[in-house]
Amino acid sequence: MQIRGPKIVAIGGGTGLSTMLRGLKEYTTNITAIVTVADDGGGSGKLRRTLGMLPPGDIRNCLVALAHTEPLMEELMQYRFTEGELKGQSFGNLL
């Protein structure tokens, strides 16, 4: 892949950052994202409470937004387990 466009650093979290990154990648491949991680709900919150890890949900969404094969990457990263101990967790949170 050829590097093109201006260098951009984006700072934020939530759905806003991933939405902005999705648009920016149309104009440049020189993107750095600094993702805040404060989510405490859903699967991310459960991982935060039980494993003491930073909640990965917003990072997962930014990785999907920056992917060159976004629909395929989104399908993989957003896949949620339907049974067992991982029920309700997304593959991307565990990756």
C-alpha positions as CSV (number, residue, x, y, z in Angstrom):
1,M,0.0,0.0,0.0
2,Q,1.3,3.4,-0.9
3,I,1.3,6.1,1.9
4,R,-0.6,9.2,0.8
5,G,-2.1,12.3,2.3
6,P,-1.5,14.5,5.2
7,K,-0.5,13.2,8.7
8,I,-3.5,13.3,11.0
9,V,-3.7,12.5,14.7
10,A,-7.2,12.0,16.1
11,I,-8.0,11.8,19.9
12,G,-11.2,10.7,21.3
13,G,-13.5,7.7,22.0
14,G,-17.0,6.4,21.7
15,T,-18.7,6.2,18.3
16,G,-17.5,9.7,17.3
17,L,-13.9,8.7,16.9
18,S,-14.5,5.6,14.8
19,T,-17.0,7.5,12.6
20,M,-14.5,10.3,12.0
21,L,-11.7,7.8,11.2
22,R,-14.0,6.1,8.7
23,G,-14.3,9.4,6.8
24,L,-10.6,10.4,7.2
25,K,-9.3,7.2,5.6
26,E,-10.8,8.3,2.3
27,Y,-8.4,11.3,2.2
28,T,-5.2,9.9,3.9
29,T,-3.5,6.8,5.0
30,N,-1.3,8.7,7.5
31,I,-3.7,8.4,10.5
32,T,-2.8,7.9,14.1
33,A,-5.7,7.4,16.6
34,I,-5.4,7.9,20.3
35,V,-8.4,6.1,21.8
36,T,-9.8,6.9,25.2
37,V,-11.1,3.8,27.1
38,A,-13.7,4.6,29.7
39,D,-16.5,2.2,28.7
40,D,-18.0,0.3,31.6
41,G,-21.1,-1.3,30.1
42,G,-21.8,-4.4,28.1
43,G,-19.1,-6.9,27.2
44,S,-16.3,-4.3,27.7
45,G,-17.6,-3.6,31.2
46,K,-17.7,-7.3,32.0
47,L,-14.1,-7.7,30.9
48,R,-13.1,-4.7,32.8
49,R,-14.6,-5.9,36.0
50,T,-13.7,-9.6,35.8
51,L,-10.2,-9.4,34.3
52,G,-9.1,-5.9,35.4
53,M,-8.3,-4.9,31.8
54,L,-9.0,-1.7,29.9
55,P,-12.3,-1.9,28.0
56,P,-11.5,-2.8,24.4
57,G,-14.8,-1.8,22.7
58,D,-13.8,1.6,21.3
59,I,-10.4,0.3,20.2
60,R,-12.1,-2.5,18.4
61,N,-14.4,-0.1,16.6
62,C,-11.5,2.1,15.5
63,L,-9.6,-0.9,14.1
64,V,-12.7,-1.8,12.1
65,A,-13.1,1.8,10.9
66,L,-9.5,1.9,9.6
67,A,-9.5,-1.5,8.0
68,H,-9.1,-1.7,4.2
69,T,-11.6,-4.6,4.1
70,E,-14.0,-2.9,6.5
71,P,-17.2,-5.0,5.9
72,L,-15.3,-8.3,6.4
73,M,-13.3,-6.9,9.4
74,E,-16.5,-5.6,11.0
75,E,-18.2,-9.0,10.6
76,L,-15.3,-10.7,12.3
77,M,-14.6,-8.2,15.1
78,Q,-18.3,-7.7,16.0
79,Y,-19.1,-11.4,16.0
80,R,-20.7,-12.3,19.4
81,F,-20.5,-15.7,21.0
82,T,-23.9,-17.2,21.6
83,E,-23.2,-19.8,24.2
84,G,-20.8,-20.9,26.9
85,E,-18.7,-18.7,29.2
86,L,-18.0,-16.3,26.4
87,K,-21.7,-15.8,25.6
88,G,-22.4,-12.2,24.7
89,Q,-18.7,-11.3,24.2
90,S,-17.5,-10.0,20.8
91,F,-14.5,-11.7,19.2
92,G,-12.9,-8.3,18.8
93,N,-13.0,-7.6,22.5
94,L,-11.1,-10.9,23.1
95,L,-8.6,-10.4,20.3
